[in-house]
């Protein structure tokens, strides 16, 4: 039995790997766009706000800005990897529709949830272009996760 691999573990590993590819895609697009336009979505700023709020609630002082930014990016990558791993769960035949639904839901949630969570409005969200980019980029991350899930599937066809 020592030579046999647990199929459930392999499924979870493939799902998380696909999710990580989606998260890296999303974060890369966010970081590239913030270098190119001042109206780019800034989900990293919301992450910084959440970390700062949590540290202060625990009675601590937040780290310097450059450290806070790195923590926010790491948190985004981890949380988005877990979320996008859901794209790969379930039947492979439904991976694309699942990606579209999860991507659109994440984009809409990124715009609607921060104020309700006490994090304020997402930066630049007063601009229609920012709102469209936010939803489109979360969708792109989900589609990247779907493409990865298809490639990582044991029954992937060439």
C-alpha positions, -999 to 999 in steps of 0.1 A, spaced: 0 0 0 29 24 5 33 28 -33 -4 38 -38 -13 75 -39 -45 88 -23 -67 100 -51 -84 125 -28 -51 141 -20 -42 143 -57 -76 159 -64 -70 185 -36 -35 192 -48 -47 197 -84 -75 219 -73 -52 241 -52 -26 243 -79 -53 254 -104 -65 279 -78 -30 292 -73 -26 298 -111 -58 318 -110 -46 338 -80 -12 345 -96 -30 356 -128 -53 380 -109 -25 394 -87 -2 399 -117 -28 418 -137 -36 440 -106 1 448 -100 8 455 -137 -22 477 -141 -14 498 -110 19 506 -127 1 517 -159 -30 536 -147 -40 556 -117 -76 542 -119 -66 506 -116 -84 485 -90 -64 483 -57 -74 452 -39 -40 453 -22 -51 485 -4 -81 467 10 -59 439 22 -37 465 39 -67 480 56 -79 446 68 -45 437 82 -41 471 99 -75 469 114 -69 434 127 -35 443 142 -49 474 159 -79 454 172 -54 431 189 -37 461 204 -6 462 182 10 486 158 9 478 120 42 472 103 59 497 79 41 503 46 64 481 25 60 452 49 22 457 51 20 457 13 39 424 11 16 409 37 -14 420 18 -2 405 -15 6 372 3 -28 372 19 -44 379 -14 -25 351 -31 -34 326 -4 -71 336 -1 -76 338 -39 -58 304 -44 -83 288 -19 -113 305 -36 -102 297 -71 -95 261 -62 -133 257 -61 -132 261 -99 -115 227 -102 -139 209 -77 -166 188 -92 -171 175 -127 -146 186 -153 -174 191 -178 -187 220 -157 -153 237 -150 -159 266 -175 -194 275 -163 -182 272 -127 -153 295 -134 -176 322 -150 -199 321 -120 -172 322 -94 -152 348 -113 -182 372 -117 -192 366 -80 -157 374 -68 -155 406 -89 -189 418 -77 -180 408 -41 -148 428 -44 -168 459 -51 -198 454 -27 -183 437 3 -155 460 16 -178 488 29 -200 462 46 -169 447 62 -157 481 75 -129 485 50 -143 515 32 -149 518 -5 -124 502 -28 -100 528 -42 -111 544 -74 -143 525 -75 -162 556 -83 -149 552 -119 -169 528 -141 -137 517 -158 -123 506 -124 -155 486 -116 -154 469 -150 -117 461 -146 -123 446 -112 -150 422 -124 -131 414 -156 -98 406 -137 -115 384 -112 -132 366 -141 -98 363 -158 -83 347 -127 -112 322 -126 -108 314 -163 -70 309 -157 -79 285 -129 -103 266 -152 -77 263 -179 -52 250 -154 -78 226 -139 -84 212 -174 -46 207 -180 -40 192 -146 -69 168 -149 -59 132 -151 -82 128 -181 -69 159 -199 -67 154 -236 -40 168 -257 
